[in-house]
C-alpha cells in the first residue's frame, strides 16, 4: 500500500493564518477554579488541570500517563460531558486538549473510549455548534474514536456518516466532512456505504476546481485513494461523473508533489479495472505521464506508480487499432497533432468506420467546431472534416445534412491564422460540388 504523503505544506501557512489554530486556543488561559465553583469540574480535576495546563508537551504527556483515565474523563467534561453544554471558548479549549494528546500519545485512545459516553458530547457539538473549528475538530475526533473502536456503535456511525454526507454537498462545509471521512473510509464497510450514497460523485465535484486550496484538494484525493482499495468500487470509477478526468486534470494543474503522488496512486489502484483504462486515455493521461516521467522524483512509491501506469497505458494504446485511438481522441474533445490526422492511409482505410452509428464520430467533430474555444481543436477538426469530404464519395452532402457547412465557413473569420487556413481549405472542398454541378448543366 502506498504510504500517505505529508499533509502539511509550508506554502499553505499564509492561508492557514486566516483561521484560528489549536496553538492560539491553547495559549488562552482558563480559570479552572471558577469551573469548579460552578460544579462543572471537581476539585480533584482542578488539581489535575493545574499540573497539566499550559505546560510543555513533554510534561503534558508525562502527566497524562500518570492518570490517563482521569484526564480522559476530565477533557470530556470540559467540552460538556454528559450535559452536552459548554461555552464556545470552553468547547474549543477542550477539543484542542483532546486532539493534542491524541496526536502526541496515540496509545491513549482506549481511555477516551472507556469514559461513560465518548460519543454524545462530540455528536452534540457537531449538531449544535455553528463554529467551524468546533465542528471540524469534533468530526475528526469522533471519526478517530470510531476508527479505533473494536466494535463501532452502529447508531453513532450512521449519524456521523449522515453528517459528513450533508456537509460534503457544499464546498464551504466540505472541509469539516473531509476531516471525518479520511478516518472512517479506512474501514471497508464504510467505503461501501459511502459509495452507495453517491459519495464518489460528491468527491469528484469537489476537485472540479483546481483553484481550491491545495490542502482541501489533497484531502479529497486522500478519500478517493481510500475508496480505491475496494476492488468493486475501484472498478466503478469510470461510471461516475468525470471522477477520473477530474483527477487527471487536478494532477496536471496542481504541480505539488504530494498532489501528484496521491493522485497517481489512485490511478494506479484503479487501472485495469472496469473501463477505467479507456477513460484515463480519453482524459489525456498519456500527456501527463510523458511530462511526469521527465521530472526527477525521489519518492519510490511515486516512481513505481508512474512506471506501472506508463507501461499499462502504453500497452492499451498499442493494442488499440488506429480507428479506436482516433475515436477515443475525438470523443475526449481534445485533439492533438498526431500522425493519424495527416495519414492518407488512415483516411482511405477508415471511411466505412465513419458511417457507424449514424456518423457518430463525424458528429463529434462538428460539435467541436461549434462549441470549442480552443484554436488547435478547431484547426484539427476543420482539417479532419476536409479529409472526410475528400475521401468519402458522399462527404459533401453528409456534411451539409449535418449542418456543418456554415459552421465551417464561419471559422474563416476566426482570429487564429491556422484555424482560418484550415477552414478555408475545408470550405473549398465543400464548394467544389457546386462547380461540378454548374459544369454539368
N, C-alpha and C positions, 0 to 999 in steps of 0.2 A: 504493500500500500504506500502510495506517495506520501511523504511527510508533509505536514502543514507548513506553508510559508510563514515567515514572520508577519505578525498582524499590525505592527506599529511602523508607520512610515514617517521619518523625520520631516519630510516635506509637508506633512499634514498638520504640523504643530500650530501653524497660523490659524487654520480652520478650527482646530480643537480649542484654541484660546478664546473663541467666541462663546463657548458653553462652559458651564460650571464643571469643575473637576472634583474628583474624590479628594485630592490633596487639599484643595481650597476648603472643602467642607470639614475635613478633619483638623484643619488649623483653627477652626472656631472653638470656642470654649462653652461647655455645657455645665450648668450649675446642678450637679447631681444631688446635692443636699436638698434643693427645692423639690426635685422629683420625689425624693424620699418622703419629704414632709407632706406631699400631696398623695402619698400612698401608691405611687406608680412603681417604685422600686424599694427594696428593703434596705435597712442599714448595712447588712452584710454585702449587698450588691453595691452600695456606695463605696464600701471599703475596697471591694474588688476593682471597681472602676477607677478609684484613686491610684491603685497600683498599676493600672493598665493605660489609662487615657493619657494622650499627649506624650507618650514615651517613644523611644526608638523602636523600630520594627523588631529588632532582636529581643528587646525587653518584652515587647508585647507577645511575641511567640513563646518566650520562656514562661511568662505569667499564664498564658492560655494553657500551656502544657501542664502546669501545676493544678489547674482547676478547669478542665475542659468542659465538663457538663454544666458547671455553674456559669461559666462565661457564655456558653451557647444559649442557655436559658435567659441570661441577662440581656443579651443582644436582641433576642426575640421580644423581650418585654419592652425594650427601648422603642422598637418600631410599632408597638401597640399590643403585642401579645395576644391573649385570648379576647381581649376587649376590642381589638382591631381598630382602635382610635388613637392617633398621635398627631401632634402638630407637624407641619411641613418640615421645620428645621430638625425636629427630633427624628422624624422618619428618614430624612436624608442622612443624618448622622449615623443612625443605627444600621441602615443598609450599607453605608460606606465601611463601617467597622466589620460587618459580616463579609463583604466582598474582599476586603483587605486580608483578613486572616485566612480565608479560604484559598486565596492565591498564594499566600506565604506558607501555609501549613495545610496542604491538601488532605492530609490524613485526618483532619478534624471534622470531615463531613458527617460521620456517624453520630457525633454528639448533637448536631443540629437535628438530624433525623430522629433522634431519641427524645427530643423535647415533647411536651404534651401534645402540641399541634404545630408542626413546622409548615403547614400549608395555608391555613386560613388567613394569618396575618399578611402573607405575601399576596394571596388572591385578592384580599380586601384592598390592598394598596394598588394593585393593577386595575381594579374596577372603579375605584373612587378617587384616586389622586390624579388631578389634571396635570401635575408636574411631570415633565418628560423624564427628568433624572430619576425620580422615584419609580415611575412605571418601568423604565428600561432596566434599572437595577433589580427590581422585584421579578421581572420576567426572566432575567438572566439567572438569578439565584434559584427560583423555583424550578427552572429547567435543569439546572445543575443538580438540585436535590432529586428530581425525578430520574435523571440520568444515573445518579449514584445509588438510587434506591434499588434494593434487591427485587422488590415487587412494587411496581408503580401503582398507586391508587388510581383506579380507572376513572372515577369521577373527577379527580384533580387533573389528570391528563386530558380528559375531554374538555374541561373548562379552559385549560391553558391553550390547547390547540385551537379552540374556537376564538379565543382572544387573539392569538397570533395571526390566524387567517383573516380576521376582521381588520386588524391593523396593517396587514400586508397589502391590503387593497389600495391604500393611499400612500403615495411617496413620502408625505410628511410624517406619517406614523410608522412607515415600514422599518426604519432602523430599530425601533423598540421590539418589533416582532422578530427581526433577524437575530437579536441577542438571545432570544429563547430558542429559536429554531436550530441554530447552529449546535446546540447541545442535544435537543430532542431527536434530531434526524440521525444521530449516531445509533439509534435503535431501529432495526429494520422494520418492525411492525408499525412504527410511527411514520417511517418513509412511505409505506404503503397507504396508510390513512391520509397522509398529506397529499400524496399524488392523486388519490381518488377524489379528493376535494378540489381538484383543479389547481393544486399548488404549483405545479411545474409551469403552467402558463403565467401565473402571477409573478413568479420569479423572472421569467423571460421578459415580461413587460418592464420590470424594474431596471434591467440593463439595456433597455432600448435606447436610452440617452447616455452616450459616453461622457457627457459633461458632468454627470453626477459625481459626488465626492468619491475619491478613489477607495476610501475605506468601506463605503457602502457597497460599491461595486464588488470589492473583494468578498464581503460577507455574503452577497447574493451568489457569487461564484462558489463560495465555500459550501453553501446549502445545495447548489446544483451538483457539486462534486460528491457530497454525501449521498444524494439521491442516486448518483450513477453507480454506486456499489450494489444496488439491487438490479440484478440482470434483467428482470422483467420490465422495470421502469426504464432502464438504460435502452432497451430495445424499442421503447415508445417515444423516445426523444423526437424522432422525425415526424411523429403525428402532431406534436404540439406547435402552436403558432410561433414560428420564427425563432424558437429557442436556440437551435443550432446556429443559424445565421447571425443571431444577436451575440452569441458567444464569440464567434469568429470576428464580427465587427468590433467587439469590445477589445479583444487582444490585439487587433490591428491598430485601434485608435488610442489605446492607453499603453504606452511603451514601458510601464514599470514592470520590473522583473517578477514581482510577486503576483501581479495580474496575469502575465503571460504564463507563469509557471502553473497556476491553478487552473487557468482556462485550458491550457494544453493537456493537463491531467484529466480534465473532464472529457475532452475529445478522444483521448487515448482509451478511456474507460468505455466509451460508447461505440468505438469503432468496431466494425464487423458485426454489429447487432442491428437487426431490422433493416431499414433503408437508410440508416444514418450515414454510411459512406457516400451515397448518392447526394444526400442533402449537403454534406460537407463540401463535396466537389462543386455543387451549384453555388455554395456560399463563398467560393474562391479560396478555399483553404490552401490550395497549391501555391498561390501567390504569397500567402502568409508564411508557409513553410520555407519557401525559397528565400525570403528575407530573413526569417529567424535563423536559418542554418548558416547565414553569413556572419552572424554575431557570435562573439565568444562568450560562452556560458560556463560558469564554474560549478553549477549545481548538477550533480549526476542524475537526479530524478528527471529534471527538465531535459537534459541531453538524451536520456533514454526514451522519454515520451516523444521528443521530436524525431528521433531516429525511427521509432516504431510507426508514427503517423506518416512520415515520409515514405517509408517502404510500403505501407498499406495503401496509401492513396496513389502512389506511382503504379503499383500492381493493378489497382482497379482501373486507372486511366488507360494503362496499356492493354487491358482486356477489352475495353470498350471499342466498338467499331468507330470509324471516323464519323459516321452519321450520329451515333449515340452521343459522342463527345460534342458534336456540333449542336444537337438538340438540347443537351444539358446546358451548354453555354447560353444559347438563345433564351431558354426558359428562365435562366437566372436574371435576365435583364441587363447584364453587364457584358459587353462584347470586347474581346481582345484582338489585337492584330496578329493572330496566329496563322500559320501557313494554310490551314484548311480553307480560310476565306478566299485565298488567292490561288487555289489549286484548280486548274481547268478539269483535271481528272475527277476531283471530288464532285464538281457540279454535273459533269456528264454522267457519272455513275449513280448519282443520288436524286435525279429528277423525280423518279417514281415515289421516293420516300417523302417528298414534299406533298404529295397528294393524299397521304394518310390522314385519317381523322379530319376530313374536310379542310385540308390545307392548314392544319393547326399551327405548324411552325411558321408558315408564311404570315399567318395572322399575328403571331407573336412579334415578328419583325415590324409589321405595320403598326402594332401597338407601341413599340419602342419609338418609331418615327413620330408618332402622335404625342406621346407622353414624356419621353426622356428629355432631360435638360442637359445631358452630358454630350459634349461635342463628338467625342470618339464613338460613343454608341450610335449617334446619328450618322456619322461618316460611314461606319462599317455596315449599318443596316441599309443605307442607300446603296452601297456597293453590292450587297448580297441580293437585294431586290432586283437590281440591274442584272445580276448574273442569272437570276431565275427567269427574267424576261428573255434573256439571250438564249438560254438552253431549253426552256420548256416551249413546246410548239404553240401552246395557248397562253403563254405567260402574260402578254399584254392584256388580253381580255380578262384573265383572272384577277390581275391587279386592279383593273377598272371596276370589276364586280365587287371587289373588297374595299372600294372607296379609297384606294391608296394613291391614285393619280395626283389628286390636288394636294394631298399631304406632302408628297414628294416635291411637287412643283413649288409649294410654299417655302420649302427649305432652301431654294435658290437665293433667298434674301437673308439667309442666316448670317450672323456676324462672323462666324468661323469660316475661313477660306477653304479648308479641307471639306467641310460639310457642303459649301456652295458647289465645289467641284464635283463631288460625287452625286449631288442632287441634279446637277446639270447633265451629267453623263447618263444618269438613270432616266431623266426626262426625255433625253434624245432617243433612248431605246423605246420609250413608251410612244413617242410620236412617229416613229418610223412606219408604223402600221398605217397612219394617216396618209403618208406619202405614197405607200404601196397602193392604197385604195384609190387615191387620186390618179395614179398612173394607169390603173386598170379600167378606169371609166372613160 
